[in-house]
Amino acid sequence: MRHDAQMDEKPEWLDESVPDWLADFAEVLGVDPPTYQEIDELLKLAGVAAHASRRQAAPVATWLVAKSGMSITDAHAFARQVDSHA
């Protein structure tokens, strides 16, 4: 399954292989693939985690968001708060 146009407009900086791979992985998992906006928000959240701690924190932070059920936007705000306490 390929990332399709119904999701939203792809940012110029995003390599097409990223949403394509994510769409294929989402299909295997039985979930909807992320929109381009969600990809962008998750990468920003990962950036906060990586800069506040180490790069290894980035993927785990995004997993925690999924596990919590919180919106990416809300989680990003909480991540910035944790960063400001460091």
PyMOL Python script that loads the backbone (N, CA, C, O; Angstrom):
from pymol import cmd

cmd.read_pdbstr("""\
ATOM      1  N   MET A   1       0.847  -1.187   0.000  1.00  0.00           N
ATOM      2  CA  MET A   1       0.000   0.000   0.000  1.00  0.00           C
ATOM      3  C   MET A   1       0.883   1.237   0.000  1.00  0.00           C
ATOM      4  O   MET A   1       1.820   1.330   0.794  1.00  0.00           O
ATOM      5  N   ARG A   2       0.606   2.152  -0.850  1.00  0.00           N
ATOM      6  CA  ARG A   2       1.367   3.394  -0.942  1.00  0.00           C
ATOM      7  C   ARG A   2       0.642   4.513  -0.227  1.00  0.00           C
ATOM      8  O   ARG A   2      -0.582   4.489  -0.095  1.00  0.00           O
ATOM      9  N   HIS A   3       1.388   5.476   0.225  1.00  0.00           N
ATOM     10  CA  HIS A   3       0.844   6.677   0.838  1.00  0.00           C
ATOM     11  C   HIS A   3       0.055   7.408  -0.230  1.00  0.00           C
ATOM     12  O   HIS A   3       0.605   7.718  -1.287  1.00  0.00           O
ATOM     13  N   ASP A   4      -1.201   7.690   0.009  1.00  0.00           N
ATOM     14  CA  ASP A   4      -1.999   8.297  -1.053  1.00  0.00           C
ATOM     15  C   ASP A   4      -2.286   9.772  -0.818  1.00  0.00           C
ATOM     16  O   ASP A   4      -2.070  10.304   0.270  1.00  0.00           O
ATOM     17  N   ALA A   5      -2.775  10.409  -1.860  1.00  0.00           N
ATOM     18  CA  ALA A   5      -2.964  11.865  -1.860  1.00  0.00           C
ATOM     19  C   ALA A   5      -4.064  12.318  -0.921  1.00  0.00           C
ATOM     20  O   ALA A   5      -4.091  13.493  -0.554  1.00  0.00           O
ATOM     21  N   GLN A   6      -4.972  11.444  -0.514  1.00  0.00           N
ATOM     22  CA  GLN A   6      -6.065  11.874   0.343  1.00  0.00           C
ATOM     23  C   GLN A   6      -5.603  12.311   1.729  1.00  0.00           C
ATOM     24  O   GLN A   6      -6.381  12.932   2.454  1.00  0.00           O
ATOM     25  N   MET A   7      -4.384  12.015   2.118  1.00  0.00           N
ATOM     26  CA  MET A   7      -3.932  12.306   3.467  1.00  0.00           C
ATOM     27  C   MET A   7      -3.641  13.785   3.699  1.00  0.00           C
ATOM     28  O   MET A   7      -4.100  14.321   4.708  1.00  0.00           O
ATOM     29  N   ASP A   8      -2.950  14.436   2.882  1.00  0.00           N
ATOM     30  CA  ASP A   8      -2.654  15.857   2.848  1.00  0.00           C
ATOM     31  C   ASP A   8      -1.420  16.064   1.991  1.00  0.00           C
ATOM     32  O   ASP A   8      -0.916  15.107   1.405  1.00  0.00           O
ATOM     33  N   GLU A   9      -0.932  17.263   1.904  1.00  0.00           N
ATOM     34  CA  GLU A   9       0.169  17.553   0.980  1.00  0.00           C
ATOM     35  C   GLU A   9       1.530  17.220   1.589  1.00  0.00           C
ATOM     36  O   GLU A   9       1.820  17.579   2.731  1.00  0.00           O
ATOM     37  N   LYS A  10       2.363  16.523   0.804  1.00  0.00           N
ATOM     38  CA  LYS A  10       3.692  16.116   1.264  1.00  0.00           C
ATOM     39  C   LYS A  10       4.621  17.325   1.306  1.00  0.00           C
ATOM     40  O   LYS A  10       4.733  18.059   0.325  1.00  0.00           O
ATOM     41  N   PRO A  11       5.287  17.532   2.441  1.00  0.00           N
ATOM     42  CA  PRO A  11       6.291  18.601   2.509  1.00  0.00           C
ATOM     43  C   PRO A  11       7.448  18.306   1.549  1.00  0.00           C
ATOM     44  O   PRO A  11       7.793  17.146   1.324  1.00  0.00           O
ATOM     45  N   GLU A  12       8.028  19.334   1.001  1.00  0.00           N
ATOM     46  CA  GLU A  12       9.143  19.166   0.056  1.00  0.00           C
ATOM     47  C   GLU A  12      10.320  18.433   0.674  1.00  0.00           C
ATOM     48  O   GLU A  12      11.006  17.687  -0.025  1.00  0.00           O
ATOM     49  N   TRP A  13      10.575  18.621   1.964  1.00  0.00           N
ATOM     50  CA  TRP A  13      11.748  18.055   2.618  1.00  0.00           C
ATOM     51  C   TRP A  13      11.599  16.562   2.915  1.00  0.00           C
ATOM     52  O   TRP A  13      12.585  15.897   3.234  1.00  0.00           O
ATOM     53  N   LEU A  14      10.368  16.024   2.814  1.00  0.00           N
ATOM     54  CA  LEU A  14      10.131  14.638   3.188  1.00  0.00           C
ATOM     55  C   LEU A  14      10.347  13.715   1.995  1.00  0.00           C
ATOM     56  O   LEU A  14       9.654  13.821   0.983  1.00  0.00           O
ATOM     57  N   ASP A  15      11.302  12.820   2.122  1.00  0.00           N
ATOM     58  CA  ASP A  15      11.570  11.846   1.066  1.00  0.00           C
ATOM     59  C   ASP A  15      10.364  10.915   0.935  1.00  0.00           C
ATOM     60  O   ASP A  15       9.821  10.453   1.938  1.00  0.00           O
ATOM     61  N   GLU A  16       9.951  10.644  -0.291  1.00  0.00           N
ATOM     62  CA  GLU A  16       8.755   9.833  -0.538  1.00  0.00           C
ATOM     63  C   GLU A  16       8.868   8.424   0.037  1.00  0.00           C
ATOM     64  O   GLU A  16       7.850   7.795   0.330  1.00  0.00           O
ATOM     65  N   SER A  17      10.083   7.923   0.202  1.00  0.00           N
ATOM     66  CA  SER A  17      10.233   6.566   0.737  1.00  0.00           C
ATOM     67  C   SER A  17       9.741   6.460   2.181  1.00  0.00           C
ATOM     68  O   SER A  17       9.337   5.384   2.620  1.00  0.00           O
ATOM     69  N   VAL A  18       9.773   7.568   2.917  1.00  0.00           N
ATOM     70  CA  VAL A  18       9.346   7.536   4.326  1.00  0.00           C
ATOM     71  C   VAL A  18       7.849   7.263   4.436  1.00  0.00           C
ATOM     72  O   VAL A  18       7.470   6.280   5.073  1.00  0.00           O
ATOM     73  N   PRO A  19       6.976   8.086   3.846  1.00  0.00           N
ATOM     74  CA  PRO A  19       5.545   7.785   3.962  1.00  0.00           C
ATOM     75  C   PRO A  19       5.154   6.477   3.282  1.00  0.00           C
ATOM     76  O   PRO A  19       4.215   5.811   3.718  1.00  0.00           O
ATOM     77  N   ASP A  20       5.866   6.100   2.217  1.00  0.00           N
ATOM     78  CA  ASP A  20       5.573   4.824   1.563  1.00  0.00           C
ATOM     79  C   ASP A  20       5.850   3.664   2.516  1.00  0.00           C
ATOM     80  O   ASP A  20       5.022   2.764   2.656  1.00  0.00           O
ATOM     81  N   TRP A  21       7.007   3.682   3.168  1.00  0.00           N
ATOM     82  CA  TRP A  21       7.344   2.610   4.104  1.00  0.00           C
ATOM     83  C   TRP A  21       6.366   2.594   5.274  1.00  0.00           C
ATOM     84  O   TRP A  21       5.912   1.531   5.697  1.00  0.00           O
ATOM     85  N   LEU A  22       6.042   3.782   5.795  1.00  0.00           N
ATOM     86  CA  LEU A  22       5.108   3.862   6.917  1.00  0.00           C
ATOM     87  C   LEU A  22       3.730   3.340   6.527  1.00  0.00           C
ATOM     88  O   LEU A  22       3.069   2.688   7.335  1.00  0.00           O
ATOM     89  N   ALA A  23       3.288   3.616   5.303  1.00  0.00           N
ATOM     90  CA  ALA A  23       1.993   3.111   4.832  1.00  0.00           C
ATOM     91  C   ALA A  23       2.015   1.586   4.746  1.00  0.00           C
ATOM     92  O   ALA A  23       1.055   0.922   5.138  1.00  0.00           O
ATOM     93  N   ASP A  24       3.108   1.038   4.236  1.00  0.00           N
ATOM     94  CA  ASP A  24       3.237  -0.422   4.162  1.00  0.00           C
ATOM     95  C   ASP A  24       3.243  -1.046   5.560  1.00  0.00           C
ATOM     96  O   ASP A  24       2.595  -2.066   5.791  1.00  0.00           O
ATOM     97  N   PHE A  25       3.970  -0.434   6.482  1.00  0.00           N
ATOM     98  CA  PHE A  25       4.045  -0.936   7.853  1.00  0.00           C
ATOM     99  C   PHE A  25       2.679  -0.826   8.530  1.00  0.00           C
ATOM    100  O   PHE A  25       2.255  -1.749   9.226  1.00  0.00           O
ATOM    101  N   ALA A  26       1.990   0.294   8.328  1.00  0.00           N
ATOM    102  CA  ALA A  26       0.659   0.482   8.907  1.00  0.00           C
ATOM    103  C   ALA A  26      -0.310  -0.587   8.405  1.00  0.00           C
ATOM    104  O   ALA A  26      -1.131  -1.098   9.166  1.00  0.00           O
ATOM    105  N   GLU A  27      -0.207  -0.915   7.128  1.00  0.00           N
ATOM    106  CA  GLU A  27      -1.082  -1.942   6.568  1.00  0.00           C
ATOM    107  C   GLU A  27      -0.843  -3.283   7.256  1.00  0.00           C
ATOM    108  O   GLU A  27      -1.795  -3.989   7.591  1.00  0.00           O
ATOM    109  N   VAL A  28       0.414  -3.634   7.466  1.00  0.00           N
ATOM    110  CA  VAL A  28       0.745  -4.893   8.144  1.00  0.00           C
ATOM    111  C   VAL A  28       0.204  -4.884   9.575  1.00  0.00           C
ATOM    112  O   VAL A  28      -0.250  -5.913  10.076  1.00  0.00           O
ATOM    113  N   LEU A  29       0.252  -3.728  10.226  1.00  0.00           N
ATOM    114  CA  LEU A  29      -0.233  -3.615  11.601  1.00  0.00           C
ATOM    115  C   LEU A  29      -1.755  -3.520  11.690  1.00  0.00           C
ATOM    116  O   LEU A  29      -2.336  -3.688  12.763  1.00  0.00           O
ATOM    117  N   GLY A  30      -2.394  -3.247  10.547  1.00  0.00           N
ATOM    118  CA  GLY A  30      -3.848  -3.123  10.535  1.00  0.00           C
ATOM    119  C   GLY A  30      -4.358  -1.782  11.019  1.00  0.00           C
ATOM    120  O   GLY A  30      -5.465  -1.685  11.549  1.00  0.00           O
ATOM    121  N   VAL A  31      -3.546  -0.742  10.835  1.00  0.00           N
ATOM    122  CA  VAL A  31      -3.947   0.608  11.242  1.00  0.00           C
ATOM    123  C   VAL A  31      -3.819   1.551  10.047  1.00  0.00           C
ATOM    124  O   VAL A  31      -3.190   1.217   9.043  1.00  0.00           O
ATOM    125  N   ASP A  32      -4.419   2.721  10.168  1.00  0.00           N
ATOM    126  CA  ASP A  32      -4.286   3.730   9.121  1.00  0.00           C
ATOM    127  C   ASP A  32      -2.877   4.315   9.156  1.00  0.00           C
ATOM    128  O   ASP A  32      -2.303   4.488  10.231  1.00  0.00           O
ATOM    129  N   PRO A  33      -2.321   4.617   7.994  1.00  0.00           N
ATOM    130  CA  PRO A  33      -1.000   5.254   7.975  1.00  0.00           C
ATOM    131  C   PRO A  33      -1.106   6.702   8.463  1.00  0.00           C
ATOM    132  O   PRO A  33      -2.176   7.306   8.395  1.00  0.00           O
ATOM    133  N   PRO A  34      -0.005   7.249   8.949  1.00  0.00           N
ATOM    134  CA  PRO A  34      -0.044   8.643   9.405  1.00  0.00           C
ATOM    135  C   PRO A  34      -0.176   9.596   8.224  1.00  0.00           C
ATOM    136  O   PRO A  34       0.285   9.317   7.117  1.00  0.00           O
ATOM    137  N   THR A  35      -0.816  10.724   8.492  1.00  0.00           N
ATOM    138  CA  THR A  35      -0.880  11.789   7.493  1.00  0.00           C
ATOM    139  C   THR A  35       0.471  12.484   7.456  1.00  0.00           C
ATOM    140  O   THR A  35       1.301  12.282   8.343  1.00  0.00           O
ATOM    141  N   TYR A  36       0.691  13.287   6.450  1.00  0.00           N
ATOM    142  CA  TYR A  36       1.935  14.057   6.402  1.00  0.00           C
ATOM    143  C   TYR A  36       2.038  14.970   7.615  1.00  0.00           C
ATOM    144  O   TYR A  36       3.125  15.153   8.163  1.00  0.00           O
ATOM    145  N   GLN A  37       0.908  15.547   8.040  1.00  0.00           N
ATOM    146  CA  GLN A  37       0.924  16.411   9.226  1.00  0.00           C
ATOM    147  C   GLN A  37       1.323  15.616  10.468  1.00  0.00           C
ATOM    148  O   GLN A  37       2.102  16.102  11.288  1.00  0.00           O
ATOM    149  N   GLU A  38       0.801  14.410  10.612  1.00  0.00           N
ATOM    150  CA  GLU A  38       1.169  13.583  11.756  1.00  0.00           C
ATOM    151  C   GLU A  38       2.643  13.195  11.714  1.00  0.00           C
ATOM    152  O   GLU A  38       3.315  13.180  12.746  1.00  0.00           O
ATOM    153  N   ILE A  39       3.141  12.885  10.527  1.00  0.00           N
ATOM    154  CA  ILE A  39       4.572  12.578  10.398  1.00  0.00           C
ATOM    155  C   ILE A  39       5.391  13.775  10.857  1.00  0.00           C
ATOM    156  O   ILE A  39       6.345  13.622  11.620  1.00  0.00           O
ATOM    157  N   ASP A  40       5.024  14.963  10.397  1.00  0.00           N
ATOM    158  CA  ASP A  40       5.738  16.186  10.771  1.00  0.00           C
ATOM    159  C   ASP A  40       5.690  16.405  12.286  1.00  0.00           C
ATOM    160  O   ASP A  40       6.711  16.716  12.898  1.00  0.00           O
ATOM    161  N   GLU A  41       4.511  16.245  12.890  1.00  0.00           N
ATOM    162  CA  GLU A  41       4.371  16.446  14.337  1.00  0.00           C
ATOM    163  C   GLU A  41       5.185  15.421  15.128  1.00  0.00           C
ATOM    164  O   GLU A  41       5.812  15.761  16.131  1.00  0.00           O
ATOM    165  N   LEU A  42       5.172  14.169  14.674  1.00  0.00           N
ATOM    166  CA  LEU A  42       5.957  13.141  15.364  1.00  0.00           C
ATOM    167  C   LEU A  42       7.451  13.414  15.261  1.00  0.00           C
ATOM    168  O   LEU A  42       8.190  13.210  16.225  1.00  0.00           O
ATOM    169  N   LEU A  43       7.896  13.871  14.099  1.00  0.00           N
ATOM    170  CA  LEU A  43       9.322  14.192  13.949  1.00  0.00           C
ATOM    171  C   LEU A  43       9.722  15.369  14.835  1.00  0.00           C
ATOM    172  O   LEU A  43      10.829  15.393  15.372  1.00  0.00           O
ATOM    173  N   LYS A  44       8.828  16.340  14.990  1.00  0.00           N
ATOM    174  CA  LYS A  44       9.115  17.466  15.893  1.00  0.00           C
ATOM    175  C   LYS A  44       9.195  16.989  17.339  1.00  0.00           C
ATOM    176  O   LYS A  44      10.082  17.403  18.086  1.00  0.00           O
ATOM    177  N   LEU A  45       8.267  16.117  17.733  1.00  0.00           N
ATOM    178  CA  LEU A  45       8.304  15.544  19.080  1.00  0.00           C
ATOM    179  C   LEU A  45       9.595  14.757  19.291  1.00  0.00           C
ATOM    180  O   LEU A  45      10.243  14.877  20.331  1.00  0.00           O
ATOM    181  N   ALA A  46       9.959  13.960  18.306  1.00  0.00           N
ATOM    182  CA  ALA A  46      11.202  13.185  18.396  1.00  0.00           C
ATOM    183  C   ALA A  46      12.400  14.115  18.519  1.00  0.00           C
ATOM    184  O   ALA A  46      13.351  13.806  19.237  1.00  0.00           O
ATOM    185  N   GLY A  47      12.365  15.239  17.832  1.00  0.00           N
ATOM    186  CA  GLY A  47      13.450  16.215  17.918  1.00  0.00           C
ATOM    187  C   GLY A  47      13.597  16.786  19.317  1.00  0.00           C
ATOM    188  O   GLY A  47      14.713  16.959  19.808  1.00  0.00           O
ATOM    189  N   VAL A  48      12.466  17.081  19.966  1.00  0.00           N
ATOM    190  CA  VAL A  48      12.513  17.585  21.347  1.00  0.00           C
ATOM    191  C   VAL A  48      13.150  16.532  22.248  1.00  0.00           C
ATOM    192  O   VAL A  48      14.029  16.841  23.052  1.00  0.00           O
ATOM    193  N   ALA A  49      12.700  15.286  22.107  1.00  0.00           N
ATOM    194  CA  ALA A  49      13.241  14.203  22.947  1.00  0.00           C
ATOM    195  C   ALA A  49      14.734  14.004  22.700  1.00  0.00           C
ATOM    196  O   ALA A  49      15.508  13.829  23.642  1.00  0.00           O
ATOM    197  N   ALA A  50      15.129  14.033  21.443  1.00  0.00           N
ATOM    198  CA  ALA A  50      16.540  13.814  21.107  1.00  0.00           C
ATOM    199  C   ALA A  50      17.427  14.933  21.628  1.00  0.00           C
ATOM    200  O   ALA A  50      18.542  14.682  22.085  1.00  0.00           O
ATOM    201  N   HIS A  51      16.937  16.167  21.561  1.00  0.00           N
ATOM    202  CA  HIS A  51      17.758  17.296  22.015  1.00  0.00           C
ATOM    203  C   HIS A  51      17.760  17.433  23.535  1.00  0.00           C
ATOM    204  O   HIS A  51      18.726  17.923  24.120  1.00  0.00           O
ATOM    205  N   ALA A  52      16.669  16.996  24.172  1.00  0.00           N
ATOM    206  CA  ALA A  52      16.580  17.103  25.629  1.00  0.00           C
ATOM    207  C   ALA A  52      17.336  15.974  26.322  1.00  0.00           C
ATOM    208  O   ALA A  52      17.745  16.112  27.474  1.00  0.00           O
ATOM    209  N   SER A  53      17.519  14.869  25.626  1.00  0.00           N
ATOM    210  CA  SER A  53      18.171  13.707  26.217  1.00  0.00           C
ATOM    211  C   SER A  53      19.247  13.219  25.251  1.00  0.00           C
ATOM    212  O   SER A  53      20.263  13.885  25.051  1.00  0.00           O
ATOM    213  N   ARG A  54      19.019  12.085  24.673  1.00  0.00           N
ATOM    214  CA  ARG A  54      19.890  11.498  23.664  1.00  0.00           C
ATOM    215  C   ARG A  54      19.019  11.071  22.500  1.00  0.00           C
ATOM    216  O   ARG A  54      17.801  10.972  22.644  1.00  0.00           O
ATOM    217  N   ARG A  55      19.618  10.820  21.359  1.00  0.00           N
ATOM    218  CA  ARG A  55      18.837  10.415  20.181  1.00  0.00           C
ATOM    219  C   ARG A  55      18.000   9.169  20.449  1.00  0.00           C
ATOM    220  O   ARG A  55      16.920   9.010  19.879  1.00  0.00           O
ATOM    221  N   GLN A  56      18.487   8.294  21.305  1.00  0.00           N
ATOM    222  CA  GLN A  56      17.761   7.061  21.593  1.00  0.00           C
ATOM    223  C   GLN A  56      16.390   7.335  22.216  1.00  0.00           C
ATOM    224  O   GLN A  56      15.497   6.492  22.132  1.00  0.00           O
ATOM    225  N   ALA A  57      16.216   8.501  22.838  1.00  0.00           N
ATOM    226  CA  ALA A  57      14.934   8.838  23.467  1.00  0.00           C
ATOM    227  C   ALA A  57      13.846   9.125  22.436  1.00  0.00           C
ATOM    228  O   ALA A  57      12.660   9.002  22.742  1.00  0.00           O
ATOM    229  N   ALA A  58      14.231   9.504  21.223  1.00  0.00           N
ATOM    230  CA  ALA A  58      13.253   9.924  20.219  1.00  0.00           C
ATOM    231  C   ALA A  58      12.247   8.832  19.848  1.00  0.00           C
ATOM    232  O   ALA A  58      11.044   9.076  19.939  1.00  0.00           O
ATOM    233  N   PRO A  59      12.685   7.647  19.437  1.00  0.00           N
ATOM    234  CA  PRO A  59      11.684   6.635  19.071  1.00  0.00           C
ATOM    235  C   PRO A  59      10.865   6.160  20.263  1.00  0.00           C
ATOM    236  O   PRO A  59       9.687   5.832  20.123  1.00  0.00           O
ATOM    237  N   VAL A  60      11.486   6.123  21.423  1.00  0.00           N
ATOM    238  CA  VAL A  60      10.760   5.670  22.607  1.00  0.00           C
ATOM    239  C   VAL A  60       9.715   6.716  23.010  1.00  0.00           C
ATOM    240  O   VAL A  60       8.627   6.360  23.463  1.00  0.00           O
ATOM    241  N   ALA A  61      10.036   7.986  22.850  1.00  0.00           N
ATOM    242  CA  ALA A  61       9.066   9.051  23.145  1.00  0.00           C
ATOM    243  C   ALA A  61       7.834   8.928  22.247  1.00  0.00           C
ATOM    244  O   ALA A  61       6.705   9.088  22.710  1.00  0.00           O
ATOM    245  N   THR A  62       8.055   8.645  20.975  1.00  0.00           N
ATOM    246  CA  THR A  62       6.907   8.503  20.075  1.00  0.00           C
ATOM    247  C   THR A  62       6.088   7.258  20.436  1.00  0.00           C
ATOM    248  O   THR A  62       4.863   7.265  20.311  1.00  0.00           O
ATOM    249  N   TRP A  63       6.754   6.200  20.878  1.00  0.00           N
ATOM    250  CA  TRP A  63       6.048   4.999  21.331  1.00  0.00           C
ATOM    251  C   TRP A  63       5.208   5.325  22.565  1.00  0.00           C
ATOM    252  O   TRP A  63       4.076   4.858  22.682  1.00  0.00           O
ATOM    253  N   LEU A  64       5.751   6.120  23.482  1.00  0.00           N
ATOM    254  CA  LEU A  64       5.006   6.501  24.678  1.00  0.00           C
ATOM    255  C   LEU A  64       3.740   7.280  24.324  1.00  0.00           C
ATOM    256  O   LEU A  64       2.702   7.114  24.964  1.00  0.00           O
ATOM    257  N   VAL A  65       3.834   8.126  23.303  1.00  0.00           N
ATOM    258  CA  VAL A  65       2.647   8.862  22.859  1.00  0.00           C
ATOM    259  C   VAL A  65       1.581   7.876  22.395  1.00  0.00           C
ATOM    260  O   VAL A  65       0.418   7.985  22.783  1.00  0.00           O
ATOM    261  N   ALA A  66       1.974   6.925  21.573  1.00  0.00           N
ATOM    262  CA  ALA A  66       1.018   5.932  21.089  1.00  0.00           C
ATOM    263  C   ALA A  66       0.413   5.140  22.248  1.00  0.00           C
ATOM    264  O   ALA A  66      -0.791   4.884  22.283  1.00  0.00           O
ATOM    265  N   LYS A  67       1.254   4.765  23.177  1.00  0.00           N
ATOM    266  CA  LYS A  67       0.785   3.977  24.321  1.00  0.00           C
ATOM    267  C   LYS A  67      -0.171   4.785  25.200  1.00  0.00           C
ATOM    268  O   LYS A  67      -1.115   4.232  25.764  1.00  0.00           O
ATOM    269  N   SER A  68       0.072   6.084  25.314  1.00  0.00           N
ATOM    270  CA  SER A  68      -0.762   6.928  26.171  1.00  0.00           C
ATOM    271  C   SER A  68      -2.120   7.239  25.557  1.00  0.00           C
ATOM    272  O   SER A  68      -3.086   7.502  26.273  1.00  0.00           O
ATOM    273  N   GLY A  69      -2.192   7.208  24.231  1.00  0.00           N
ATOM    274  CA  GLY A  69      -3.434   7.588  23.564  1.00  0.00           C
ATOM    275  C   GLY A  69      -3.611   9.092  23.460  1.00  0.00           C
ATOM    276  O   GLY A  69      -4.640   9.565  22.977  1.00  0.00           O
ATOM    277  N   MET A  70      -2.625   9.842  23.906  1.00  0.00           N
ATOM    278  CA  MET A  70      -2.665  11.298  23.869  1.00  0.00           C
ATOM    279  C   MET A  70      -2.444  11.780  22.436  1.00  0.00           C
ATOM    280  O   MET A  70      -1.800  11.096  21.640  1.00  0.00           O
ATOM    281  N   SER A  71      -2.969  12.939  22.115  1.00  0.00           N
ATOM    282  CA  SER A  71      -2.710  13.493  20.790  1.00  0.00           C
ATOM    283  C   SER A  71      -1.237  13.866  20.674  1.00  0.00           C
ATOM    284  O   SER A  71      -0.576  14.156  21.672  1.00  0.00           O
ATOM    285  N   ILE A  72      -0.741  13.853  19.460  1.00  0.00           N
ATOM    286  CA  ILE A  72       0.663  14.205  19.226  1.00  0.00           C
ATOM    287  C   ILE A  72       0.917  15.642  19.658  1.00  0.00           C
ATOM    288  O   ILE A  72       1.956  15.939  20.247  1.00  0.00           O
ATOM    289  N   THR A  73      -0.023  16.532  19.368  1.00  0.00           N
ATOM    290  CA  THR A  73       0.122  17.945  19.724  1.00  0.00           C
ATOM    291  C   THR A  73       0.231  18.123  21.236  1.00  0.00           C
ATOM    292  O   THR A  73       1.098  18.854  21.715  1.00  0.00           O
ATOM    293  N   ASP A  74      -0.643  17.459  21.987  1.00  0.00           N
ATOM    294  CA  ASP A  74      -0.585  17.552  23.453  1.00  0.00           C
ATOM    295  C   ASP A  74       0.712  16.958  23.989  1.00  0.00           C
ATOM    296  O   ASP A  74       1.339  17.520  24.887  1.00  0.00           O
ATOM    297  N   ALA A  75       1.108  15.814  23.429  1.00  0.00           N
ATOM    298  CA  ALA A  75       2.344  15.181  23.882  1.00  0.00           C
ATOM    299  C   ALA A  75       3.553  16.059  23.601  1.00  0.00           C
ATOM    300  O   ALA A  75       4.485  16.115  24.404  1.00  0.00           O
ATOM    301  N   HIS A  76       3.542  16.744  22.462  1.00  0.00           N
ATOM    302  CA  HIS A  76       4.639  17.648  22.119  1.00  0.00           C
ATOM    303  C   HIS A  76       4.739  18.754  23.167  1.00  0.00           C
ATOM    304  O   HIS A  76       5.840  19.122  23.577  1.00  0.00           O
ATOM    305  N   ALA A  77       3.599  19.284  23.599  1.00  0.00           N
ATOM    306  CA  ALA A  77       3.596  20.325  24.635  1.00  0.00           C
ATOM    307  C   ALA A  77       4.176  19.784  25.944  1.00  0.00           C
ATOM    308  O   ALA A  77       4.963  20.466  26.600  1.00  0.00           O
ATOM    309  N   PHE A  78       3.794  18.572  26.323  1.00  0.00           N
ATOM    310  CA  PHE A  78       4.343  17.967  27.539  1.00  0.00           C
ATOM    311  C   PHE A  78       5.839  17.711  27.399  1.00  0.00           C
ATOM    312  O   PHE A  78       6.592  17.900  28.354  1.00  0.00           O
ATOM    313  N   ALA A  79       6.271  17.287  26.226  1.00  0.00           N
ATOM    314  CA  ALA A  79       7.702  17.044  26.008  1.00  0.00           C
ATOM    315  C   ALA A  79       8.489  18.325  26.160  1.00  0.00           C
ATOM    316  O   ALA A  79       9.586  18.308  26.719  1.00  0.00           O
ATOM    317  N   ARG A  80       7.963  19.433  25.679  1.00  0.00           N
ATOM    318  CA  ARG A  80       8.652  20.721  25.840  1.00  0.00           C
ATOM    319  C   ARG A  80       8.724  21.101  27.312  1.00  0.00           C
ATOM    320  O   ARG A  80       9.708  21.697  27.750  1.00  0.00           O
ATOM    321  N   GLN A  81       7.674  20.758  28.095  1.00  0.00           N
ATOM    322  CA  GLN A  81       7.706  21.041  29.538  1.00  0.00           C
ATOM    323  C   GLN A  81       8.789  20.210  30.224  1.00  0.00           C
ATOM    324  O   GLN A  81       9.519  20.722  31.072  1.00  0.00           O
ATOM    325  N   VAL A  82       8.893  18.949  29.867  1.00  0.00           N
ATOM    326  CA  VAL A  82       9.928  18.092  30.444  1.00  0.00           C
ATOM    327  C   VAL A  82      11.313  18.635  30.063  1.00  0.00           C
ATOM    328  O   VAL A  82      12.232  18.643  30.882  1.00  0.00           O
ATOM    329  N   ASP A  83      11.449  19.082  28.820  1.00  0.00           N
ATOM    330  CA  ASP A  83      12.708  19.663  28.349  1.00  0.00           C
ATOM    331  C   ASP A  83      13.070  20.897  29.156  1.00  0.00           C
ATOM    332  O   ASP A  83      14.244  21.113  29.457  1.00  0.00           O
ATOM    333  N   SER A  84      12.084  21.711  29.512  1.00  0.00           N
ATOM    334  CA  SER A  84      12.374  22.936  30.250  1.00  0.00           C
ATOM    335  C   SER A  84      12.759  22.658  31.692  1.00  0.00           C
ATOM    336  O   SER A  84      13.368  23.508  32.341  1.00  0.00           O
ATOM    337  N   HIS A  85      12.414  21.476  32.208  1.00  0.00           N
ATOM    338  CA  HIS A  85      12.790  21.105  33.573  1.00  0.00           C
ATOM    339  C   HIS A  85      14.197  20.523  33.656  1.00  0.00           C
ATOM    340  O   HIS A  85      14.771  20.398  34.738  1.00  0.00           O
ATOM    341  N   ALA A  86      14.732  20.176  32.510  1.00  0.00           N
ATOM    342  CA  ALA A  86      16.067  19.526  32.495  1.00  0.00           C
ATOM    343  C   ALA A  86      17.170  20.528  32.778  1.00  0.00           C
ATOM    344  O   ALA A  86      18.345  20.162  32.804  1.00  0.00           O
TER     345      ALA A  86
END
""", "prot")
cmd.dss("prot")
cmd.show_as("cartoon", "prot")
cmd.util.cbc("prot")
cmd.orient("prot")
